């Protein structure tokens, strides 16, 4: 893992109670060591979405490294009677020794895509369910929203600024996921430290209100941070603030920020006044509860950058990706593989070990092709599953700052392969169909 990532305490209790009671019963029944394959997937995309973006994989690998039941965790489980003594003994020696394959972080996905596949004993795999789903569901929701926002913004950069709108730990995860999915920067310093992200920020309304006049506030900011700083214009009156900003910083002023009112109209008015005063290179950043629809509505406005907060860290109306983690195959008593699947109405799953390939017409994706257990030998397309953990050994290239950089590239390339319909913000079906093949 990158040395930007600090060491962490045990993650073993980021787990639901029932996972350990299932473990206890399986140990007692003699079935806990059966080789099993668990799969994380989504039955559907959030309403109206054309594609999703995988995120959280690197964080899962980082947390897996610290998934150890130390004396503190064992003492808690013993004192609360969650599981019996033989199960505690098994947990004390827990080390994941299986194999995890999945979609590379940043990859787009569709209903039924096998995003993560865990092959191990039942015991080793079942206790990872909550850890995997909590990271995948949240980070994927944020990344999927951020991808729509960065797509709507085009060449104009988006900054993630939602730390104050979510849990402090989720704020770091959200910043990471947003940058993977096309955002240029974040305001969150811990995310910057841990994952090597670019951090940004200058001042809020409180800084202006601290001073006796707006002029004093602007002068203090420019004196301290330089003329290339960004001055916030709408604490009092935008027109007056703009005049004051140019008087203090001159045409070399780096930028101004608008945080309220009709952002489109104000951006046009501010741009005209900046140009008239010779500040043609001064950038305009807009904030204030932006989402992909608001960003798209500002395409014709002279806006240079967007700051996005609440809507990105809450998935822009889809705060979870609704991914599930299901047993899809296991070995029987004789050691042969058996496909298993859930058959209940509206929650059915596709059993079996899977191979996933994306099919193309030229350079444009046309189909998510899933082979159960494999596609025909001559099937053409791009293989989607990569090895993340092999025999318990974590591939560090998918973690830390390097993992984020790789995921950014994967996101840009995979989004670039989608048909034009994928980028529409109107409600619609997934951009490409998911088709299953029996091999």
LOZA-908717 format. One record per residue (C-alpha): residue in three letters; x, y, z. Coordinates in Angstrom, 3 decimals, always signed. Example, Ala and Ser with C-alpha at 12.3 -4.5 7.8 and 13.67 -1.06 7.14 Angstrom:
<atoms>
ATOM, r, X, Y, Z
ATOM, Ala, +12.300, -4.500, +7.800
ATOM, Ser, +13.670, -1.060, +7.140
</atoms>
This chain:
<atoms>
ATOM, r, X, Y, Z
ATOM, Unk, +0.000, +0.000, +0.000
ATOM, Unk, +1.179, +3.561, -0.609
ATOM, Unk, +2.955, +5.163, +2.332
ATOM, Unk, +0.366, +7.952, +2.028
ATOM, Unk, -2.077, +5.552, +3.677
ATOM, Unk, -1.745, +5.353, +7.468
ATOM, Unk, -1.900, +2.084, +9.356
ATOM, Unk, -5.384, +1.232, +10.605
ATOM, Unk, -6.895, -0.676, +13.499
ATOM, Unk, -8.611, -3.995, +12.882
ATOM, Unk, -11.549, -3.905, +10.486
ATOM, Unk, -12.843, -7.336, +11.558
ATOM, Unk, -15.908, -6.003, +13.375
ATOM, Unk, -17.082, -3.997, +10.386
ATOM, Unk, -19.287, -7.059, +10.166
ATOM, Unk, -22.888, -8.012, +10.824
ATOM, Unk, -23.716, -10.328, +13.729
ATOM, Unk, -25.350, -12.961, +11.535
ATOM, Unk, -22.198, -13.560, +9.528
ATOM, Unk, -20.500, -14.942, +12.635
ATOM, Unk, -23.498, -17.019, +13.703
ATOM, Unk, -23.590, -18.565, +10.204
ATOM, Unk, -19.893, -19.271, +10.611
ATOM, Unk, -20.479, -20.989, +13.959
ATOM, Unk, -23.238, -23.206, +12.561
ATOM, Unk, -21.179, -24.107, +9.489
ATOM, Unk, -18.164, -25.011, +11.622
ATOM, Unk, -20.365, -27.245, +13.771
ATOM, Unk, -21.923, -28.869, +10.680
ATOM, Unk, -18.574, -29.548, +9.041
ATOM, Unk, -19.431, -27.473, +5.958
ATOM, Unk, -17.438, -24.331, +6.747
ATOM, Unk, -14.420, -25.462, +4.718
ATOM, Unk, -16.351, -26.171, +1.508
ATOM, Unk, -14.872, -24.185, -1.363
ATOM, Unk, -17.326, -21.470, -2.295
ATOM, Unk, -17.704, -18.556, -4.670
ATOM, Unk, -19.447, -15.398, -3.498
ATOM, Unk, -20.343, -12.698, -6.002
ATOM, Unk, -21.156, -8.997, -5.609
ATOM, Unk, -23.516, -7.655, -8.271
ATOM, Unk, -26.498, -5.395, -8.822
ATOM, Unk, -29.821, -6.665, -10.114
ATOM, Unk, -30.602, -3.262, -11.574
ATOM, Unk, -29.225, +0.257, -11.866
ATOM, Unk, -30.776, +3.148, -9.926
ATOM, Unk, -33.870, +4.483, -11.681
ATOM, Unk, -33.053, +6.260, -14.919
ATOM, Unk, -29.321, +5.545, -14.895
ATOM, Unk, -27.708, +4.267, -18.086
ATOM, Unk, -24.571, +2.828, -16.435
ATOM, Unk, -22.825, +2.576, -13.081
ATOM, Unk, -19.183, +3.035, -12.073
ATOM, Unk, -17.350, +0.555, -9.851
ATOM, Unk, -15.609, +2.147, -6.876
ATOM, Unk, -14.492, +1.051, -3.444
ATOM, Unk, -12.418, -1.925, -4.595
ATOM, Unk, -9.130, -0.419, -3.473
ATOM, Unk, -10.570, +0.442, -0.072
ATOM, Unk, -11.811, -3.134, +0.312
ATOM, Unk, -8.301, -4.428, -0.298
ATOM, Unk, -6.873, -1.953, +2.208
ATOM, Unk, -9.407, -3.018, +4.833
ATOM, Unk, -8.867, -6.702, +4.040
ATOM, Unk, -5.234, -6.311, +5.060
ATOM, Unk, -6.414, -5.247, +8.516
ATOM, Unk, -9.186, -7.839, +8.804
ATOM, Unk, -7.800, -9.584, +11.897
ATOM, Unk, -9.558, -10.701, +15.062
ATOM, Unk, -7.104, -9.476, +17.681
ATOM, Unk, -7.444, -9.948, +21.414
ATOM, Unk, -9.686, -6.899, +21.680
ATOM, Unk, -12.172, -8.199, +19.099
ATOM, Unk, -12.127, -11.715, +20.558
ATOM, Unk, -12.716, -10.364, +24.083
ATOM, Unk, -15.726, -8.375, +22.862
ATOM, Unk, -17.248, -11.380, +21.105
ATOM, Unk, -16.626, -13.591, +24.130
ATOM, Unk, -18.092, -11.114, +26.633
ATOM, Unk, -21.230, -10.568, +24.563
ATOM, Unk, -21.718, -14.245, +23.725
ATOM, Unk, -21.993, -13.656, +19.986
ATOM, Unk, -20.360, -17.017, +19.142
ATOM, Unk, -19.036, -20.035, +20.990
ATOM, Unk, -15.471, -20.891, +22.016
ATOM, Unk, -14.566, -23.061, +18.985
ATOM, Unk, -15.656, -20.238, +16.679
ATOM, Unk, -13.573, -17.735, +18.649
ATOM, Unk, -10.553, -20.000, +18.252
ATOM, Unk, -11.132, -20.151, +14.495
ATOM, Unk, -11.519, -16.359, +14.257
ATOM, Unk, -8.333, -15.746, +16.232
ATOM, Unk, -6.390, -17.451, +13.430
ATOM, Unk, -8.328, -15.817, +10.561
ATOM, Unk, -6.274, -14.847, +7.531
ATOM, Unk, -7.945, -14.615, +4.140
ATOM, Unk, -6.185, -17.154, +1.917
ATOM, Unk, -8.544, -17.177, -1.057
ATOM, Unk, -8.719, -15.388, -4.409
ATOM, Unk, -10.672, -12.258, -5.294
ATOM, Unk, -11.318, -11.250, -8.888
ATOM, Unk, -13.422, -8.379, -10.098
ATOM, Unk, -13.998, -5.425, -12.354
ATOM, Unk, -11.119, -2.975, -12.166
ATOM, Unk, -12.018, +0.061, -10.104
ATOM, Unk, -13.304, +2.860, -12.316
ATOM, Unk, -14.859, +0.393, -14.795
ATOM, Unk, -18.467, +0.968, -15.862
ATOM, Unk, -20.964, -1.794, -15.134
ATOM, Unk, -24.536, -2.868, -15.858
ATOM, Unk, -27.258, -5.035, -14.252
ATOM, Unk, -25.880, -8.485, -13.530
ATOM, Unk, -22.225, -7.560, -13.994
ATOM, Unk, -20.160, -9.780, -11.635
ATOM, Unk, -18.339, -6.877, -9.981
ATOM, Unk, -16.456, -8.901, -7.397
ATOM, Unk, -15.955, -12.645, -7.050
ATOM, Unk, -14.572, -14.184, -3.843
ATOM, Unk, -13.368, -17.785, -4.032
ATOM, Unk, -12.400, -19.315, -0.700
ATOM, Unk, -13.771, -21.589, +1.951
ATOM, Unk, -17.326, -20.693, +2.937
ATOM, Unk, -16.003, -19.599, +6.318
ATOM, Unk, -13.398, -17.194, +4.921
ATOM, Unk, -15.765, -15.654, +2.398
ATOM, Unk, -18.961, -15.288, +4.390
ATOM, Unk, -17.450, -13.027, +7.057
ATOM, Unk, -16.413, -10.485, +4.382
ATOM, Unk, -19.939, -9.732, +3.154
ATOM, Unk, -20.591, -6.550, +5.115
ATOM, Unk, -17.087, -5.159, +4.665
ATOM, Unk, -17.314, -5.624, +0.902
ATOM, Unk, -20.853, -4.340, +0.469
ATOM, Unk, -20.477, -1.288, +2.692
ATOM, Unk, -17.504, -0.042, +0.660
ATOM, Unk, -18.806, -1.076, -2.762
ATOM, Unk, -22.327, +0.243, -2.271
ATOM, Unk, -21.367, +3.685, -1.034
ATOM, Unk, -18.326, +4.331, -3.191
ATOM, Unk, -20.049, +3.016, -6.316
ATOM, Unk, -23.072, +5.248, -5.666
ATOM, Unk, -20.830, +8.305, -5.348
ATOM, Unk, -18.698, +7.408, -8.362
ATOM, Unk, -21.767, +6.749, -10.520
ATOM, Unk, -23.181, +10.173, -9.638
ATOM, Unk, -19.811, +11.876, -10.068
ATOM, Unk, -19.398, +10.333, -13.518
ATOM, Unk, -22.698, +11.838, -14.652
ATOM, Unk, -21.672, +15.204, -13.220
ATOM, Unk, -18.192, +15.254, -14.738
ATOM, Unk, -19.717, +14.120, -18.033
ATOM, Unk, -22.210, +16.980, -17.961
ATOM, Unk, -19.391, +19.413, -17.115
ATOM, Unk, -17.333, +18.385, -20.129
ATOM, Unk, -13.939, +20.102, -20.087
ATOM, Unk, -14.830, +22.233, -17.084
ATOM, Unk, -13.409, +20.750, -13.868
ATOM, Unk, -15.557, +19.643, -10.941
ATOM, Unk, -14.340, +19.845, -7.345
ATOM, Unk, -15.760, +17.586, -4.612
ATOM, Unk, -16.768, +19.745, -1.623
ATOM, Unk, -19.184, +17.562, +0.339
ATOM, Unk, -17.277, +16.705, +3.512
ATOM, Unk, -19.651, +18.727, +5.704
ATOM, Unk, -22.639, +16.820, +4.362
ATOM, Unk, -21.680, +13.280, +5.353
ATOM, Unk, -19.940, +11.201, +8.022
ATOM, Unk, -16.273, +12.089, +8.456
ATOM, Unk, -15.079, +8.662, +7.263
ATOM, Unk, -17.537, +8.655, +4.363
ATOM, Unk, -16.207, +12.079, +3.357
ATOM, Unk, -12.803, +10.558, +2.602
ATOM, Unk, -14.344, +7.669, +0.664
ATOM, Unk, -16.582, +10.069, -1.278
ATOM, Unk, -13.687, +12.305, -2.259
ATOM, Unk, -11.743, +9.297, -3.495
ATOM, Unk, -14.701, +7.924, -5.478
ATOM, Unk, -15.510, +11.296, -7.050
ATOM, Unk, -11.948, +11.810, -8.252
ATOM, Unk, -11.895, +8.291, -9.722
ATOM, Unk, -15.037, +9.193, -11.698
ATOM, Unk, -13.739, +12.391, -13.264
ATOM, Unk, -13.611, +15.070, -10.578
ATOM, Unk, -10.412, +17.125, -10.635
ATOM, Unk, -9.974, +17.805, -6.922
ATOM, Unk, -11.444, +17.685, -3.427
ATOM, Unk, -11.636, +19.987, -0.436
ATOM, Unk, -10.951, +17.076, +1.952
ATOM, Unk, -7.392, +17.141, +3.259
ATOM, Unk, -7.413, +13.603, +4.669
ATOM, Unk, -8.401, +12.261, +1.263
ATOM, Unk, -5.578, +14.309, -0.218
ATOM, Unk, -3.075, +12.902, +2.261
ATOM, Unk, -4.222, +9.301, +2.049
ATOM, Unk, -4.689, +9.008, -1.715
ATOM, Unk, -2.543, +11.747, -3.201
ATOM, Unk, -5.536, +13.762, -4.422
ATOM, Unk, -5.319, +17.420, -5.376
ATOM, Unk, -6.961, +19.573, -2.691
ATOM, Unk, -8.470, +23.024, -3.203
ATOM, Unk, -10.155, +25.804, -1.210
ATOM, Unk, -9.823, +29.468, -0.283
ATOM, Unk, -12.485, +31.038, +1.951
ATOM, Unk, -16.119, +30.934, +3.024
ATOM, Unk, -18.649, +33.608, +3.950
ATOM, Unk, -17.473, +33.529, +7.564
ATOM, Unk, -14.118, +34.998, +6.550
ATOM, Unk, -15.826, +37.988, +4.959
ATOM, Unk, -18.183, +38.393, +7.915
ATOM, Unk, -15.240, +38.343, +10.325
ATOM, Unk, -13.974, +41.657, +8.983
ATOM, Unk, -15.518, +45.087, +9.427
ATOM, Unk, -15.890, +45.494, +5.675
ATOM, Unk, -15.797, +43.287, +2.607
ATOM, Unk, -12.881, +45.364, +1.329
ATOM, Unk, -10.843, +44.495, +4.422
ATOM, Unk, -11.652, +40.809, +3.978
ATOM, Unk, -10.663, +40.758, +0.312
ATOM, Unk, -7.473, +42.699, +1.008
ATOM, Unk, -6.510, +40.278, +3.777
ATOM, Unk, -7.098, +37.267, +1.534
ATOM, Unk, -5.154, +38.704, -1.398
ATOM, Unk, -2.282, +39.835, +0.860
ATOM, Unk, -2.005, +36.343, +2.352
ATOM, Unk, -2.816, +34.057, -0.598
ATOM, Unk, -1.819, +36.166, -3.577
ATOM, Unk, -3.696, +37.669, -6.492
ATOM, Unk, -4.396, +34.259, -7.993
ATOM, Unk, -6.780, +33.436, -5.132
ATOM, Unk, -10.550, +33.005, -5.569
ATOM, Unk, -12.739, +35.666, -3.939
ATOM, Unk, -16.307, +34.858, -2.844
ATOM, Unk, -18.649, +37.501, -4.249
ATOM, Unk, -22.101, +36.915, -2.778
ATOM, Unk, -21.804, +37.551, +0.950
ATOM, Unk, -23.520, +40.924, +0.458
ATOM, Unk, -23.927, +42.299, -3.075
ATOM, Unk, -22.289, +40.665, -6.084
ATOM, Unk, -21.823, +43.852, -8.131
ATOM, Unk, -20.235, +45.765, -5.275
ATOM, Unk, -18.055, +42.785, -4.361
ATOM, Unk, -16.836, +42.441, -7.943
ATOM, Unk, -15.853, +46.113, -8.107
ATOM, Unk, -14.013, +45.783, -4.807
ATOM, Unk, -12.255, +42.580, -5.883
ATOM, Unk, -10.863, +44.150, -9.059
ATOM, Unk, -9.829, +47.319, -7.235
ATOM, Unk, -7.807, +45.242, -4.760
ATOM, Unk, -6.383, +42.456, -6.941
ATOM, Unk, -6.508, +44.093, -10.351
ATOM, Unk, -7.001, +42.159, -13.602
ATOM, Unk, -4.609, +39.480, -12.305
ATOM, Unk, -7.282, +38.165, -9.917
ATOM, Unk, -7.289, +34.372, -10.210
ATOM, Unk, -10.970, +33.725, -9.751
ATOM, Unk, -14.336, +34.554, -8.233
ATOM, Unk, -16.948, +32.258, -6.759
ATOM, Unk, -20.743, +32.479, -6.909
ATOM, Unk, -22.707, +30.510, -4.323
ATOM, Unk, -26.328, +31.684, -4.534
ATOM, Unk, -29.010, +33.159, -6.760
ATOM, Unk, -29.512, +32.429, -10.445
ATOM, Unk, -26.036, +31.162, -11.211
ATOM, Unk, -26.460, +31.265, -14.979
ATOM, Unk, -27.568, +34.887, -15.139
ATOM, Unk, -25.010, +35.971, -12.560
ATOM, Unk, -22.194, +34.194, -14.394
ATOM, Unk, -23.027, +36.080, -17.614
ATOM, Unk, -23.154, +39.418, -15.786
ATOM, Unk, -19.930, +38.791, -13.884
ATOM, Unk, -18.109, +37.644, -17.027
ATOM, Unk, -19.106, +40.797, -18.878
ATOM, Unk, -17.908, +43.011, -16.041
ATOM, Unk, -14.663, +41.128, -15.589
ATOM, Unk, -13.883, +41.391, -19.306
ATOM, Unk, -14.750, +45.096, -19.305
ATOM, Unk, -12.223, +45.636, -16.489
ATOM, Unk, -9.498, +43.727, -18.296
ATOM, Unk, -9.754, +40.622, -16.092
ATOM, Unk, -10.258, +38.278, -19.012
ATOM, Unk, -8.301, +35.458, -17.411
ATOM, Unk, -10.190, +35.564, -14.112
ATOM, Unk, -12.092, +32.286, -13.717
ATOM, Unk, -15.674, +31.915, -12.498
ATOM, Unk, -16.457, +29.032, -10.154
ATOM, Unk, -20.045, +28.255, -9.161
ATOM, Unk, -21.262, +26.256, -6.173
ATOM, Unk, -24.624, +25.884, -4.342
ATOM, Unk, -26.322, +22.449, -4.346
ATOM, Unk, -25.235, +21.489, -7.851
ATOM, Unk, -26.063, +18.138, -9.423
ATOM, Unk, -25.706, +16.753, -12.950
ATOM, Unk, -28.914, +18.490, -14.081
ATOM, Unk, -27.860, +21.894, -12.744
ATOM, Unk, -24.414, +21.477, -14.292
ATOM, Unk, -25.955, +20.566, -17.642
ATOM, Unk, -28.233, +23.623, -17.427
ATOM, Unk, -25.135, +25.818, -17.037
ATOM, Unk, -23.424, +24.562, -20.193
ATOM, Unk, -24.155, +27.797, -22.047
ATOM, Unk, -23.064, +29.996, -19.138
ATOM, Unk, -19.492, +31.355, -18.926
ATOM, Unk, -18.620, +29.102, -16.001
ATOM, Unk, -15.077, +27.768, -15.645
ATOM, Unk, -15.449, +25.288, -12.768
ATOM, Unk, -18.027, +23.675, -10.492
ATOM, Unk, -17.916, +22.920, -6.794
ATOM, Unk, -20.229, +20.031, -5.874
ATOM, Unk, -21.145, +19.027, -2.330
ATOM, Unk, -24.307, +17.422, -1.005
ATOM, Unk, -25.488, +15.837, -4.204
ATOM, Unk, -22.288, +13.981, -4.990
ATOM, Unk, -21.679, +12.558, -1.496
ATOM, Unk, -25.292, +11.315, -1.385
ATOM, Unk, -25.187, +9.698, -4.836
ATOM, Unk, -27.413, +12.371, -6.399
ATOM, Unk, -30.636, +10.668, -5.373
ATOM, Unk, -29.212, +7.131, -5.253
ATOM, Unk, -27.259, +6.924, -1.967
ATOM, Unk, -26.592, +3.217, -2.445
ATOM, Unk, -25.834, +1.179, -5.542
ATOM, Unk, -28.084, -1.620, -4.171
ATOM, Unk, -25.373, -4.227, -4.721
ATOM, Unk, -25.732, -7.643, -3.093
ATOM, Unk, -23.272, -10.408, -2.121
ATOM, Unk, -24.533, -13.891, -2.866
ATOM, Unk, -23.206, -17.424, -2.845
ATOM, Unk, -23.279, -18.524, -6.503
ATOM, Unk, -21.280, -21.770, -6.433
ATOM, Unk, -19.917, -24.260, -3.923
ATOM, Unk, -18.267, -27.634, -3.906
ATOM, Unk, -20.354, -30.603, -2.868
ATOM, Unk, -19.330, -33.434, -0.574
ATOM, Unk, -17.477, -35.120, -3.469
ATOM, Unk, -15.597, -31.944, -4.371
ATOM, Unk, -17.520, -31.176, -7.575
ATOM, Unk, -18.714, -27.619, -8.190
ATOM, Unk, -22.444, -26.967, -7.816
ATOM, Unk, -24.136, -23.779, -9.041
ATOM, Unk, -26.534, -22.261, -6.518
ATOM, Unk, -28.873, -19.322, -6.877
ATOM, Unk, -31.654, -17.492, -5.138
ATOM, Unk, -35.017, -18.056, -6.807
ATOM, Unk, -37.354, -15.807, -4.814
ATOM, Unk, -39.542, -13.431, -6.826
ATOM, Unk, -37.903, -10.079, -7.718
ATOM, Unk, -34.672, -11.128, -5.990
ATOM, Unk, -33.473, -13.945, -8.202
ATOM, Unk, -29.773, -14.357, -8.893
ATOM, Unk, -27.760, -16.079, -11.644
ATOM, Unk, -25.801, -18.935, -10.137
ATOM, Unk, -22.464, -20.237, -11.268
ATOM, Unk, -18.867, -19.167, -11.672
ATOM, Unk, -18.723, -16.480, -14.371
ATOM, Unk, -16.566, -14.969, -17.059
ATOM, Unk, -17.307, -11.380, -18.148
ATOM, Unk, -16.404, -9.761, -21.458
ATOM, Unk, -17.524, -6.508, -23.052
ATOM, Unk, -18.394, -6.840, -26.727
ATOM, Unk, -17.895, -4.072, -29.309
ATOM, Unk, -18.880, -2.829, -32.710
ATOM, Unk, -15.656, -1.128, -33.696
ATOM, Unk, -14.721, +0.933, -30.644
ATOM, Unk, -18.243, +1.215, -29.208
ATOM, Unk, -19.489, -1.194, -26.550
ATOM, Unk, -22.573, -3.159, -27.556
ATOM, Unk, -23.052, -5.876, -24.927
ATOM, Unk, -22.066, -7.054, -21.447
ATOM, Unk, -21.403, -10.719, -22.207
ATOM, Unk, -21.481, -13.082, -19.212
ATOM, Unk, -20.405, -16.700, -19.620
ATOM, Unk, -21.588, -19.265, -17.064
ATOM, Unk, -19.031, -20.633, -16.412
ATOM, Unk, -17.301, -19.504, -19.617
ATOM, Unk, -17.919, -17.923, -22.999
ATOM, Unk, -17.299, -19.798, -26.256
ATOM, Unk, -13.598, -20.141, -27.025
ATOM, Unk, -13.777, -17.842, -30.064
ATOM, Unk, -15.798, -15.138, -28.308
ATOM, Unk, -14.363, -11.686, -29.054
ATOM, Unk, -14.273, -8.773, -26.618
ATOM, Unk, -12.443, -7.176, -23.699
ATOM, Unk, -12.077, -9.329, -20.590
ATOM, Unk, -13.398, -7.458, -17.551
ATOM, Unk, -12.257, -9.517, -14.565
ATOM, Unk, -8.818, -8.885, -13.065
ATOM, Unk, -7.006, -10.594, -10.197
ATOM, Unk, -7.102, -8.485, -7.029
ATOM, Unk, -6.073, -11.100, -4.455
ATOM, Unk, -4.437, -14.434, -5.327
ATOM, Unk, -4.081, -17.090, -2.619
ATOM, Unk, -4.379, -14.411, +0.039
ATOM, Unk, -1.792, -12.075, -1.532
ATOM, Unk, -3.203, -8.586, -2.165
ATOM, Unk, -2.101, -6.773, -5.315
ATOM, Unk, -0.920, -3.426, -3.911
ATOM, Unk, -1.184, -1.790, -7.335
ATOM, Unk, -4.932, -1.449, -6.714
ATOM, Unk, -4.556, +0.348, -3.361
ATOM, Unk, -3.417, +3.767, -2.163
ATOM, Unk, -2.596, +6.624, -4.503
ATOM, Unk, -1.507, +4.300, -7.306
ATOM, Unk, -4.864, +2.515, -7.167
ATOM, Unk, -6.674, +5.828, -7.585
ATOM, Unk, -4.540, +6.802, -10.571
ATOM, Unk, -5.194, +3.468, -12.264
ATOM, Unk, -8.921, +3.755, -11.559
ATOM, Unk, -9.064, +7.246, -13.078
ATOM, Unk, -7.582, +5.933, -16.312
ATOM, Unk, -9.917, +2.928, -16.358
ATOM, Unk, -12.947, +5.164, -15.831
ATOM, Unk, -12.023, +7.560, -18.626
ATOM, Unk, -11.370, +4.724, -21.061
ATOM, Unk, -14.475, +2.683, -20.237
ATOM, Unk, -16.821, +5.691, -20.357
ATOM, Unk, -15.280, +6.640, -23.685
ATOM, Unk, -16.340, +3.258, -25.103
ATOM, Unk, -20.028, +3.714, -24.337
ATOM, Unk, -22.622, +4.654, -26.966
ATOM, Unk, -23.799, +8.260, -27.000
ATOM, Unk, -27.084, +7.287, -25.384
ATOM, Unk, -25.210, +6.447, -22.180
ATOM, Unk, -24.589, +10.133, -21.528
ATOM, Unk, -28.209, +11.264, -21.646
ATOM, Unk, -29.529, +12.449, -18.311
ATOM, Unk, -33.113, +11.587, -19.138
ATOM, Unk, -34.582, +8.355, -17.767
ATOM, Unk, -33.789, +5.348, -19.903
ATOM, Unk, -32.626, +1.773, -20.099
ATOM, Unk, -29.018, +0.661, -19.494
ATOM, Unk, -26.725, +1.766, -22.304
ATOM, Unk, -25.957, -1.813, -23.322
ATOM, Unk, -27.730, -5.112, -22.529
ATOM, Unk, -26.388, -7.846, -20.289
ATOM, Unk, -26.527, -11.238, -22.036
ATOM, Unk, -25.797, -14.594, -20.409
ATOM, Unk, -24.179, -17.486, -22.286
ATOM, Unk, -23.926, -21.087, -21.158
ATOM, Unk, -20.465, -22.501, -21.663
</atoms>
